[in-house]
Amino acid sequence: MLVELDAFSGRPNPRWTLAETRAAALTRLISSLSPATGGASLRAPGLGYRGFRLQGPDGGTYRVYRGLLQSGNGLLADPDRRVERFLLEDLPDGVRDVRPWLEGEIAAT
Amino acid sequence: MLRVEVDIFSGRPNPVWIITDADEVDELLGSIGRSRGAAAKPGAGFTGLGYREVRLSLIGDDEPRRKGVPGAFAIGSTAAADRKATREVARRVVDGMLAHRDVTLVQHEITPLDGRLQEFVREHLDGRLAKPYKHPRPPKAHPKNPLRTTVHDAKCQKCEYEVSQYNPGFWNVPAVQPYNNCYNYARNWRTDTFAQPGRAHGAQTGTMQCPNVTTAAMADGLKKRCNCLPASEWPRRLMALVVAPNWDYHWYREQRGGFWGHKPGSTAARNVDNNGALVVNPQTAARGPYTQFCGYFYAGKSVVIN
């Protein structure tokens, strides 16, 4: 599974591939999520953290941002932000120094 | 400005150059618009090994557009309706190749623009299209562009620069948006390379602080505000640089109408800040983590980015 941290403006967003076991765990985690309710929408700001983009081996794509996961037209709720926290664990070396800032963004309401 | 690429090679980079002279661009596009049948859809003609076509594309969102001439097209193409006209205009463009070596591009390291290359292109262009060539008269028209306005700088009245009509539609299409970032937008140069300050001149920085990014950008030719650019640098942009310390940088470009446009990374170009408010002052706009304001810069036509 390919992961992109969507948070940069000038520099390219970092992209990396999840190990098979991690990808399988993430797939299970996503499968456990329930549909979002109450007219929730995934709208990220222009500058700063805009979430993660995922591309599965089957070509399926997801966007994850602030407790919501979008897949096609479907929107899933992840109120504890387990998916974003899961992906934080896999940040590549080049952007690990921004992890504290990302943790703050993910913790923000 | 107009980007020219002769689609001829397979392994090494194709010959590429930039026509910066507005009169020349205007005259060229005018003649293509008038000739009807000289332009073709890129990639629609011969696609095998060897000379294929000459591709022309406008590099900015406020370049003057000619009726009947798209923003990107091919000439010297076997797909063109008028074989003679397309060959003649392609020959004319290739004849001008050596006059445009002043704008250095990364492709020139492996494919330098020289007489040998020019002759090679001519020979193979003629071989593909095989028709007589007549050199046209040099351009006379004065540059006009309704999408740009020259203004006096409010901070230093002695300086002038150009503000452009806000035109996000140029950037917010699948072929452009993912491959061009804030630096591309602010400089108004579509490179499709996610341009980095200084990279075109071997001066890129990995340190995301105001002084470092400023130095890198100035290696590309940017000048600090109030260091006036001459009229020969038309069109001249006013850009603003901010940084998210140790994280990233971001650029804005002043537009016509008293506001600023920007393009956060691969997202859509826009004129609003993180609060959804029109950006009338990049120093006070909501900028998320881009907390440090580095300053304003002019970018004239000689600024090359990649």
Boltz contact constraints between the chains, C-beta under 6 A:
constraints:
  - contact:
      token1: [A, 8]
      token2: [B, 248]
      max_distance: 6.0
  - contact:
      token1: [A, 8]
      token2: [B, 265]
      max_distance: 6.0
  - contact:
      token1: [A, 9]
      token2: [B, 182]
      max_distance: 6.0
  - contact:
      token1: [A, 9]
      token2: [B, 248]
      max_distance: 6.0
  - contact:
      token1: [A, 9]
      token2: [B, 250]
      max_distance: 6.0
  - contact:
      token1: [A, 9]
      token2: [B, 264]
      max_distance: 6.0
  - contact:
      token1: [A, 9]
      token2: [B, 265]
      max_distance: 6.0
  - contact:
      token1: [A, 10]
      token2: [B, 181]
      max_distance: 6.0
  - contact:
      token1: [A, 10]
      token2: [B, 182]
      max_distance: 6.0
  - contact:
      token1: [A, 10]
      token2: [B, 183]
      max_distance: 6.0
  - contact:
      token1: [A, 10]
      token2: [B, 248]
      max_distance: 6.0
  - contact:
      token1: [A, 10]
      token2: [B, 249]
      max_distance: 6.0
  - contact:
      token1: [A, 10]
      token2: [B, 250]
      max_distance: 6.0
  - contact:
      token1: [A, 11]
      token2: [B, 248]
      max_distance: 6.0
  - contact:
      token1: [A, 12]
      token2: [B, 194]
      max_distance: 6.0
  - contact:
      token1: [A, 45]
      token2: [B, 274]
      max_distance: 6.0
  - contact:
      token1: [A, 46]
      token2: [B, 264]
      max_distance: 6.0
  - contact:
      token1: [A, 46]
      token2: [B, 274]
      max_distance: 6.0
  - contact:
      token1: [A, 47]
      token2: [B, 264]
      max_distance: 6.0
  - contact:
      token1: [A, 47]
      token2: [B, 274]
      max_distance: 6.0
  - contact:
      token1: [A, 47]
      token2: [B, 287]
      max_distance: 6.0
  - contact:
      token1: [A, 47]
      token2: [B, 288]
      max_distance: 6.0
  - contact:
      token1: [A, 47]
      token2: [B, 290]
      max_distance: 6.0
  - contact:
      token1: [A, 48]
      token2: [B, 288]
      max_distance: 6.0
  - contact:
      token1: [A, 48]
      token2: [B, 289]
      max_distance: 6.0
  - contact:
      token1: [A, 98]
      token2: [B, 247]
      max_distance: 6.0
